[in-house]
Amino acid sequence: MVAIETMFTPLTVGRYLLPHRFVMAPLTRCRADLNTNMPNALMKEYYTQRAPYASLIITEFTTIKEKAVTFHTEAGIWNDEQAAAWKMIVDSVHDAGGKIFCQIAHGGRAAHPLNNGDKPNYVSASPIALTHTCNPEFLPTDDKQPYSEPPHELTDEEAMEIVQDFRAAAKRAVKDAGFDGVEVHGAK
């Protein structure tokens, strides 16, 4: 067991020396703009408020690719406009003395069609469907919706395309939006 005093000691994460070990874990907030997945002022306020207290903030699930959206109001980072919106948030966190990593993700078999132009876009390593329903708070409807089809099993080429999408999103997050790093979400 770690003594509580250890939590107040510095920690090196990559090239960063954090002043203490209190890190804000990713929390799905679903506060981005509907239909554009654009980060916004509410998200800026949320992350900036926490910057003075967490030695490192890891953002919520941030989609790397259009049509791979899991929750209809999750933020994206697949285009320059989204990166510019994230930059305003990142700059504000930095101004408040914080460090911030972007959690980049692909919706995979949980990318519900109602969140992706009403087109089934489930992809996965195998064609095994999700057995639960998608709750209404994550959809642009007022009711639960099933995952109606099994996911498309990725080919090697399609898997490599997603790897490239992750690479492009990571570069956009760090180079364009100014994040201090990325965390890859891999649970889908």
Secondary structure, DSSP 8 states (H G I E B T S, - for coil): ---GGGGGS-EEETTEEESSS-EE-------S-TTT----HHHHHHHHHHTTT-SEEE---EESSTT--SSTT--B-SSHHHHHHHHHHHHHHHHTT--EEEEEE--GGG--GGGTTT----EESS-----SEE-GGGSSSSS-EE--S--EE--HHHHHHHHHHHHHHHHIIIIIS--SEEEE----
